Amino acid sequence: MSSAPILALENLTMRFGGIVAVNALSFTAQRKQITALIGPNGAGKTTVFNCITGFYKPTSGVIRLTHDDGAQFEMQKLKDYNISKQAKVARTFQNIRLFPGMTALENLMVAQHNALMKASGLTFLGLLGVPSWRAAEQSAIDNAVFWLKRVGLLDRADDAAGNFAYGDQRRLEIARAMCTGPALLCLDEPAAGLNARESGALNELLLSIRSDHGTSILLIEHDMSVVMEISDRVVVMDYGVKIAEGTPREIRDDPKVIAAYLGTDEEEAAAVMEAEA
Amino acid sequence: MDYFAQQLINGLVLGSIYGLIAIGYTMVYGIVGMINFAHGDVFMIGGFIALISFLVLVSVGLTAVPVILLIVLLVSMAITALYGWTIERIAYRPLRHSFRLAPMLSAIGMSFVLTNFSQVSQGARVKPVPPIITGGYTLHEGDSGFVVQLSNVQIVVVITTIVLLGLFTWLVSRTRLGRDMRACEQDQTMAALLGVDVDRTISMTFVIGAALAAVAGMMYLLYYGLVDFFMGFVAGIKAFTAAVLGGIGSLPGAMLGGLAIGLIETFWSAYFSVEYKDVAAFSILIVVLIFMPTGLLGRPEVEKV
């Protein structure tokens, strides 16, 4: 197992015209841990995600991903479909992006494209119905069924994903991301719009993904109960730069973080905290 | 009544051919959102390749008709598919991220290229072939002496169409390639993020569309016994109309639209006037689109967030 962190951002900068959305950001996400990326609205969190998953070409900087076996990838150089195929990074979106016209099962099957592609011998063996392809198709279905069961949507496997309730769509999107067999799972506000019970189930799901499947997780989240409860480390951003990094407990007591969230300046926040203590 | 039955048979056969071409239009529109105006000419190319391979097989002394038909079918599908792949690769893919109209203009250009290429390489004259499949059945003989006939060619056209449609439906709904195609249709970026090579999937769409057009070209050759370099234009426009009528982007819609156009044309020619059959087909298209803007089976455009 490689000792390097699963993901390392080195001086990542993303400029849109005159606006610097992310400015020389560096942080690491440790292997088999849950790293939360938090910050006020507009801090540049989603931009970071978009750089990691190839939606944006960063203006400068390196995003280095290291697999367990030591294989390294520079994410900013990968072609779009290789982000999943080679680097094994999967993500979900703040505004859910399922394939609404396809069934839940089909959504999860598309996510297993790579495994099936190999088995179908670039389509043609598949068309002929070669046994090895049938076996691969079956194991893909088994895997999809496993994840549907895991997120509690098995009984709705054949319903169009677009007809699912909001919370169900969120869980289905995570299941789909997991079906790609990711080394790193990037979740953009997975708890947004969930009620307390759903959010508790989500915590449990994410913890089990980390410990049972050995997948590292990078998480953007506004819901502090989720962040505090499940993350191993927290990185705080504001105005495109990192303002703090540490364990949830350290972050909670950091005056800079409180200032960023409450809009006061640091001395004021520190004064409030001292007064409380 | 007999006359009606005969026209129904004729209309369904013609409609099958239109439907096969229409699927190519609707698939490409679904996945890349462009109208492939060169598709009618791909159909024409399919007809020519069927003709050429037929002549080659006959000249080497093959006489078993079913064997000839099967080989001709496979050869014309394969070579026309190659045309489809090449056209996408050189004329559309470089323009994919250009402005919206660019690939469409390129498609119109490609249509001229194919038409003129066939004219120059094969000559401008209509190419007849002797009937390959002969005979048929008399279904009913009326008192007035009118005979309802079902020729063997018509049976072959309809059966081939049904078999291919079944195969195609299976491909789209049950296989990995079909799932990838539908995923790309709905959200290309997301599909790419799940590891789907979008360019390759789009290529495959063109390949399948061209192969189906080749089948239509061969059926046309069998049914009418001729091909010419200009036949792609009118057939292409009709098939495009069929795709729009059925609801562009919808696969069953394309087939339904094809059958509808085929039937309208045939019945209009039979009961009113042959000269105005195209007017009838297009008028009905206009009427349908006024009352059902998304076509018979089309879904309303959903605004993506």
Interface residues (C-beta under 8 A of the other chain):
Chain A: T53 G54 F55 D80 Y81 I83 S84 K85 A90 R91 N95 R97 F99 P100 G101 M102 E106 M109 V110 A111 H113 N114 L116 M117 S120 T123 G126 L127 E137 R176 T180
Chain B: L171 T175 R176 L177 R179 D180 R182 A183 Q186 D187 T189 M190 A191 A192 L193 L194 G195 V196 D197 V198 M204 V302 V305
